[in-house]
Amino acid sequence: MLKALIFDVDGTLADTERDGHRVAFNRAFAEQGLPIVWDEALYGRLLAITGGKERLLHFFTDVRPDLRPSGDLSALIRHLHARKTTLYSDLLNTEGVPLRPGVRRLLAEARDRGLVLAIATTTTEKNLEPIWAALGPGARGWFHTVGAGDCVAAKKPAPDIYEYALAGLGLSARDCLAFEDSENGLRAATGAGLCTVVTVTDYTRAQDLSAAALVVDHLGDPGAPATRLSGAAWTGRQIDVDTLMALRASCGAR
């Protein structure tokens, strides 16, 4: 029996990576007087590293060590990430959050059908505030458990954030289904034993998503049907609760 849905955030609930986080990182670099611009192609490669602070460390040590400033790198990364978080929040609060197709519809249906909702993300909890605003009044209260930021030590693809969410829900993996957008997220979810639906983005479409129960372009809305890309046979137009219940049952039979 499906009892809960666990959602990643960036790229899954909303298209926030390319025109949100990337832009905020670049503004933080400019504020600091650093000659660094993460264009769309570079940022796509950097997304292989999960977590903003971890991404900065990887950039300065492995990608462009020639651009590493002198001084305490750890302190600089903490400062850049803190400023990026504030700039990201300001950007989305000013310009809004582009929720992905079908997200609002599915969340409403899940709540109506009595399913419990949870979040499992590596983004900081402050970055979730524009998401709550986009979803509507009281949206934070829709989610029983929110795993975000540094509440676990190991970031995706480690399964820790999903194990944290499952512990908060008081449920086992067989009671739940996860939603992700990337290979790292998928590895984290399946590592925790979760049947997982992947909704790809332009950044993740070519990644190895073979472990997903179902891969679609998005969840679907009236007038904007979802397209199955791989995984379980599915010929519907929108991912709904009945689809998810059947999918969860199929995962359990494997």
SVG drawing of the C-alpha trace seen along z (x, -y; Angstrom):
<svg xmlns="http://www.w3.org/2000/svg" viewBox="-9 -43 56 53">
<polyline fill="none" stroke="black" stroke-width="0.4" points="0.0,0.0 1.4,-3.4 1.3,-5.7 3.7,-8.6 5.5,-10.5 9.0,-11.9 10.1,-14.7 13.4,-16.2 13.2,-19.9 15.6,-21.5 14.7,-20.2 11.9,-18.1 9.4,-20.4 10.7,-23.5 13.1,-24.4 15.5,-26.2 19.0,-25.1 19.9,-26.9 18.1,-30.2 18.1,-30.2 21.0,-28.7 23.5,-29.3 22.6,-32.9 22.9,-33.4 26.3,-31.7 27.5,-34.1 26.2,-37.1 28.0,-36.0 31.2,-35.7 30.8,-39.2 30.1,-40.6 33.4,-39.1 35.3,-40.5 36.1,-37.0 36.6,-36.6 34.3,-33.6 31.2,-33.0 29.5,-29.6 27.8,-29.4 25.0,-26.9 27.3,-24.2 29.8,-24.4 27.1,-24.4 25.6,-21.3 28.9,-19.5 29.2,-20.9 25.8,-19.5 27.5,-16.1 28.7,-17.3 25.8,-17.4 25.6,-20.3 26.5,-23.9 29.5,-24.1 30.8,-20.8 30.3,-22.2 32.4,-25.2 35.2,-23.1 35.2,-20.9 35.5,-23.9 38.3,-25.5 40.3,-22.3 39.6,-20.2 38.1,-22.3 39.8,-25.7 42.5,-25.7 44.1,-28.6 41.1,-30.7 41.4,-29.7 42.0,-32.9 44.7,-33.0 43.7,-32.7 41.3,-30.4 39.4,-28.5 37.0,-27.0 36.0,-30.4 35.6,-31.7 33.3,-28.8 31.2,-29.3 30.9,-33.1 30.1,-32.5 27.5,-29.9 25.8,-32.0 25.6,-35.0 24.5,-32.7 21.7,-31.4 20.5,-34.9 20.8,-36.0 18.9,-32.9 16.1,-33.6 15.9,-37.3 15.9,-36.2 13.0,-33.8 11.0,-35.9 11.2,-38.7 10.7,-36.7 8.8,-33.7 9.5,-30.0 8.7,-28.0 6.9,-25.0 7.2,-22.0 4.1,-20.8 1.9,-18.6 3.5,-19.3 0.7,-21.4 -2.0,-19.0 -0.3,-15.9 0.3,-17.4 -3.3,-18.4 -4.5,-14.9 -2.1,-13.1 -3.4,-15.2 -7.0,-14.5 -6.3,-10.8 -4.7,-10.8 -1.0,-10.3 1.6,-11.8 4.2,-14.2 7.9,-14.7 10.9,-16.5 14.4,-15.1 16.8,-17.7 20.4,-18.9 19.4,-22.5 19.2,-24.6 15.8,-25.0 16.0,-28.8 15.9,-28.0 12.6,-26.3 10.7,-29.4 10.1,-30.5 8.8,-27.0 6.3,-27.2 5.2,-30.6 4.8,-29.3 2.7,-26.3 0.3,-28.5 -0.7,-29.5 0.2,-27.0 2.2,-24.8 5.0,-24.1 2.4,-22.4 1.5,-20.0 4.9,-18.2 5.1,-16.0 8.9,-15.7 11.4,-18.1 15.0,-16.8 17.1,-19.7 20.6,-21.1 23.1,-19.8 20.7,-17.7 22.7,-14.8 26.5,-14.7 26.6,-12.7 24.9,-14.4 23.4,-12.6 24.2,-10.1 24.5,-8.8 21.0,-7.6 21.2,-9.5 18.7,-12.2 16.1,-9.6 16.8,-7.5 16.3,-10.7 12.9,-11.3 11.8,-7.7 12.7,-7.9 10.8,-11.2 7.8,-9.6 8.1,-6.5 7.6,-4.4 9.6,-1.8 10.7,-2.3 8.0,0.2 5.4,-2.2 6.7,-5.2 7.6,-6.4 10.3,-9.0 10.5,-11.7 13.8,-12.8 15.3,-14.5 18.9,-13.3 21.2,-10.3 22.7,-11.3 19.2,-11.8 18.0,-8.5 21.0,-6.7 20.3,-8.2 16.6,-7.2 17.2,-3.7 20.0,-3.3 17.4,-3.8 15.3,-1.1 12.7,-3.5 10.8,-3.0 11.5,-6.1 9.9,-8.2 12.3,-10.5 11.2,-13.7 14.1,-14.7 15.5,-18.2 17.6,-19.5 20.6,-18.9 19.8,-15.3 18.1,-13.8 21.3,-12.0 22.2,-10.6 22.0,-7.0 18.4,-6.7 18.0,-3.0 17.3,-2.3 14.2,-4.4 10.8,-2.6 9.5,-5.2 11.2,-8.1 9.0,-10.9 9.6,-14.4 7.3,-15.8 4.2,-14.9 1.7,-16.2 -1.2,-18.6 -4.4,-19.1 -3.3,-20.3 0.3,-19.3 0.5,-15.5 3.6,-13.8 5.7,-11.6 7.2,-8.2 10.9,-8.0 11.8,-4.7 10.9,-2.3 7.5,-0.7 4.9,-0.6 2.6,-3.6 0.4,-5.2 -1.4,-7.8 -1.3,-11.6 -0.7,-12.6 1.0,-10.9 -1.7,-10.5 -2.1,-8.7 -3.6,-5.6 -0.6,-5.4 1.7,-5.7 -0.1,-3.0 0.2,-0.6 3.9,-1.5 4.6,-1.0 3.0,2.4 5.0,3.3 8.3,2.3 7.4,4.5 7.0,7.4 10.5,7.2"/>
</svg>
